């Protein structure tokens, strides 16, 4: 709770991953992948309830072993890769509404972003609550490698065209900073989430995370890269802090 505002954290983890089978409970740096967002949520000073929404018995068992609440099993119609995060969250909120348990904010965390910390969660909550013009905040990262000025499209005949108006010869360091979505955290006032059916709208703040923290594990390549980051985390953090200072 922050002030009088109650916050529900939902960690979503379905069982039918196609990119990397069983990824949500794969061992990662000494514990299952899903244990990382659970630990981050449990270390927050503001969250009132931390639950895991899953359709998979094995995931549910692991989550409970790490002291997360699994109050229900996700219905089949919300367990496909076509089901949206909004639909899953709406289902969770309806579960609590039916039991006369109300929350003001909902936080979405995903096992595929294992570098989110309790400190990140608390800073995002504080930023959102302090800004009366905002109703949501999401993780973003500098788009250093995928800046639109360096992006192209490719026609069926193999020829490329500039994604923007013309090909750019601008040096990377001379371009205006742009950001991209990433999956570290999503937080919203519940009425706005239900109205907008998502986190992205004109009243959304950005919570900036460094490049290393923005990795999302969707396939084996991502998993190997994330392991390499974890194994060198102290060096990476030191280098990141050095660059920020300059």
C-alpha positions as CSV (number, residue, x, y, z in Angstrom):
1,X,0.0,0.0,0.0
2,X,1.2,3.5,-0.7
3,X,-0.9,6.1,1.1
4,X,-4.4,4.6,1.1
5,X,-3.9,3.0,-2.3
6,X,-3.8,-0.8,-2.6
7,X,-1.8,-2.5,-5.2
8,X,-2.2,-6.0,-6.7
9,X,0.9,-7.6,-8.5
10,X,0.1,-10.2,-11.1
11,X,2.9,-12.4,-12.5
12,X,1.7,-14.1,-15.7
13,X,3.1,-17.4,-16.7
14,X,1.3,-19.8,-19.0
15,X,2.5,-23.3,-19.7
16,X,2.4,-23.4,-23.5
17,X,5.5,-21.4,-24.5
18,X,6.5,-22.1,-28.2
19,X,9.7,-20.1,-28.4
20,X,11.4,-21.9,-25.5
21,X,9.5,-24.9,-24.1
22,X,9.0,-24.8,-20.3
23,X,10.9,-21.5,-20.0
24,X,9.0,-20.1,-17.1
25,X,10.4,-22.7,-14.7
26,X,13.8,-23.3,-16.4
27,X,16.7,-22.9,-14.0
28,X,18.2,-19.5,-14.3
29,X,21.1,-18.4,-12.1
30,X,20.2,-20.9,-9.4
31,X,16.4,-20.8,-9.3
32,X,13.5,-21.1,-11.7
33,X,12.9,-18.2,-14.0
34,X,9.5,-17.4,-12.4
35,X,11.2,-17.1,-9.0
36,X,12.9,-13.8,-10.1
37,X,9.7,-11.7,-10.5
38,X,8.3,-13.3,-7.4
39,X,11.3,-12.3,-5.4
40,X,11.2,-8.7,-6.8
41,X,7.5,-8.3,-6.0
42,X,8.0,-9.7,-2.5
43,X,10.8,-7.2,-1.8
44,X,8.7,-4.2,-2.7
45,X,7.4,-2.2,0.2
46,X,4.2,-1.2,-1.5
47,X,2.5,-4.3,-2.9
48,X,-0.4,-5.7,-1.0
49,X,-0.9,-9.0,-2.9
50,X,1.4,-11.0,-5.2
51,X,-0.2,-13.6,-7.3
52,X,0.7,-15.9,-10.2
53,X,-1.8,-16.4,-13.0
54,X,-1.1,-19.7,-14.8
55,X,-2.8,-22.6,-16.4
56,X,0.1,-25.0,-15.7
57,X,0.2,-27.2,-12.6
58,X,4.0,-27.4,-12.6
59,X,4.3,-23.6,-12.7
60,X,1.8,-23.3,-10.0
61,X,3.7,-25.7,-7.7
62,X,7.0,-23.8,-8.3
63,X,5.3,-20.5,-7.6
64,X,3.9,-21.7,-4.3
65,X,7.3,-23.1,-3.4
66,X,8.6,-19.5,-3.6
67,X,5.7,-18.3,-1.5
68,X,3.6,-16.7,-4.2
69,X,-0.2,-17.0,-4.1
70,X,-1.9,-19.0,-6.8
71,X,-5.5,-18.5,-5.9
72,X,-6.9,-20.0,-9.1
73,X,-5.9,-21.8,-12.2
74,X,-6.2,-19.7,-15.4
75,X,-9.0,-20.9,-17.6
76,X,-8.2,-22.6,-20.9
77,X,-9.5,-19.7,-23.1
78,X,-6.9,-17.5,-21.5
79,X,-4.0,-19.9,-21.9
80,X,-3.3,-19.6,-25.6
81,X,-0.8,-17.3,-27.3
82,X,-3.7,-15.4,-28.7
83,X,-4.9,-14.3,-25.2
84,X,-3.9,-10.8,-24.4
85,X,-2.3,-9.6,-21.2
86,X,-5.2,-7.3,-20.7
87,X,-7.7,-10.2,-20.8
88,X,-5.6,-12.1,-18.2
89,X,-5.5,-9.1,-15.9
90,X,-9.2,-8.5,-16.3
91,X,-9.8,-12.1,-15.2
92,X,-7.6,-11.6,-12.1
93,X,-9.3,-8.3,-11.2
94,X,-12.8,-9.9,-11.6
95,X,-11.8,-12.7,-9.3
96,X,-11.0,-10.3,-6.5
97,X,-14.0,-8.0,-7.2
98,X,-16.3,-11.0,-6.8
99,X,-14.8,-11.5,-3.4
100,X,-15.2,-7.9,-2.4
101,X,-11.5,-7.3,-2.4
102,X,-10.6,-4.1,-4.2
103,X,-7.4,-2.6,-5.5
104,X,-6.5,0.8,-6.8
105,X,-3.5,-0.2,-9.0
106,X,-2.4,-3.4,-10.8
107,X,1.2,-4.3,-11.5
108,X,2.1,-6.8,-14.3
109,X,5.4,-8.6,-14.1
110,X,6.6,-11.4,-16.5
111,X,9.2,-14.2,-15.9
112,X,10.7,-13.3,-19.2
113,X,12.2,-10.1,-17.6
114,X,14.2,-11.5,-14.7
115,X,16.3,-8.4,-14.0
116,X,13.4,-6.3,-12.6
117,X,14.0,-5.5,-8.9
118,X,11.9,-4.5,-6.0
119,X,13.6,-1.2,-6.1
120,X,12.4,-0.7,-9.7
121,X,8.9,-1.6,-8.7
122,X,8.9,0.9,-5.8
123,X,10.4,3.7,-7.9
124,X,7.8,3.2,-10.6
125,X,5.0,3.2,-8.1
126,X,6.3,6.4,-6.5
127,X,6.7,8.1,-9.9
128,X,3.1,7.2,-10.9
129,X,1.5,8.2,-7.6
130,X,3.4,11.5,-7.5
131,X,2.2,12.5,-11.0
132,X,-1.5,13.4,-10.9
133,X,-1.7,13.7,-14.7
134,X,-0.6,10.1,-15.3
135,X,-2.5,6.9,-14.8
136,X,0.1,4.3,-16.0
137,X,3.8,3.7,-16.2
138,X,5.7,1.2,-18.3
139,X,9.3,0.1,-18.7
140,X,11.2,1.6,-21.7
141,X,14.8,1.5,-22.9
142,X,16.9,3.7,-25.2
143,X,16.5,2.4,-28.7
144,X,20.2,2.6,-29.5
145,X,20.4,-0.3,-32.0
146,X,17.0,0.0,-33.6
147,X,16.6,3.8,-34.1
148,X,14.1,4.5,-36.8
149,X,16.7,6.4,-38.8
150,X,18.6,3.2,-39.3
151,X,15.6,1.0,-40.0
152,X,14.6,-0.2,-43.5
153,X,11.8,-2.1,-45.1
154,X,12.4,-4.7,-47.8
155,X,10.2,-5.4,-50.8
156,X,9.4,-8.8,-52.2
157,X,12.1,-8.3,-54.9
158,X,14.7,-7.9,-52.1
159,X,15.3,-4.1,-52.5
160,X,15.3,-2.1,-49.3
161,X,13.7,1.3,-48.7
162,X,14.1,3.8,-45.8
163,X,11.7,3.2,-43.0
164,X,11.4,7.0,-42.7
165,X,11.3,9.5,-45.5
166,X,14.9,8.9,-46.7
167,X,18.0,7.0,-45.9
168,X,20.0,8.5,-43.0
169,X,23.7,9.1,-42.9
170,X,23.5,10.8,-39.5
171,X,25.9,9.6,-36.9
172,X,24.2,7.6,-34.1
173,X,25.5,10.0,-31.4
174,X,23.9,13.0,-33.3
175,X,20.4,11.6,-33.3
176,X,17.7,12.6,-30.8
177,X,17.2,9.9,-28.2
178,X,14.3,7.6,-28.9
179,X,13.0,4.8,-26.7
180,X,11.4,1.4,-27.2
181,X,8.9,-0.7,-25.2
182,X,10.4,-3.4,-23.0
183,X,8.9,-5.8,-20.5
184,X,10.4,-5.0,-17.1
185,X,7.1,-3.7,-15.5
186,X,3.7,-2.4,-16.3
187,X,1.6,-0.5,-13.7
188,X,-1.8,1.2,-14.0
189,X,-4.6,2.7,-12.2
190,X,-7.3,0.0,-12.5
191,X,-10.2,2.1,-13.9
192,X,-7.9,3.5,-16.7
193,X,-6.6,0.0,-17.5
194,X,-10.2,-1.3,-17.9
195,X,-11.2,1.7,-20.0
196,X,-8.2,1.7,-22.3
197,X,-7.8,-2.1,-22.3
198,X,-4.0,-1.7,-22.0
199,X,-1.1,0.3,-20.5
200,X,-0.2,2.4,-23.5
201,X,-2.0,5.7,-23.9
202,X,-1.5,9.5,-23.6
203,X,-1.4,9.3,-19.8
204,X,1.4,6.8,-19.6
205,X,4.8,7.6,-18.1
206,X,8.1,5.8,-19.1
207,X,10.3,4.1,-16.5
208,X,13.7,4.0,-18.2
209,X,15.9,0.9,-17.6
210,X,19.4,0.3,-19.0
211,X,20.0,-1.9,-22.1
212,X,21.2,-4.9,-20.1
213,X,18.1,-4.9,-17.9
214,X,15.7,-4.7,-20.8
215,X,16.4,-8.2,-22.2
216,X,13.3,-10.3,-22.6
217,X,13.7,-14.1,-22.7
218,X,11.5,-15.4,-25.6
219,X,13.9,-18.0,-27.1
220,X,17.1,-19.9,-26.5
221,X,19.3,-17.0,-27.8
222,X,17.7,-14.6,-25.3
223,X,18.1,-17.2,-22.5
224,X,21.8,-17.6,-23.2
225,X,22.3,-13.8,-23.5
226,X,20.5,-13.3,-20.2
227,X,22.7,-15.9,-18.5
228,X,25.8,-14.2,-19.8
229,X,24.5,-10.9,-18.4
230,X,23.8,-12.4,-15.0
231,X,27.3,-14.0,-14.9
232,X,28.9,-10.6,-15.6
233,X,26.4,-8.4,-13.8
234,X,28.8,-6.5,-11.6
235,X,31.0,-5.5,-14.6
236,X,28.0,-4.5,-16.6
237,X,26.5,-2.4,-13.9
238,X,29.8,-0.6,-13.3
239,X,30.2,0.1,-17.0
240,X,26.6,1.3,-17.2
241,X,27.1,3.7,-14.3
242,X,30.3,5.0,-15.8
243,X,28.5,5.8,-19.1
244,X,25.6,7.5,-17.3
245,X,28.1,9.7,-15.5
246,X,29.7,10.9,-18.8
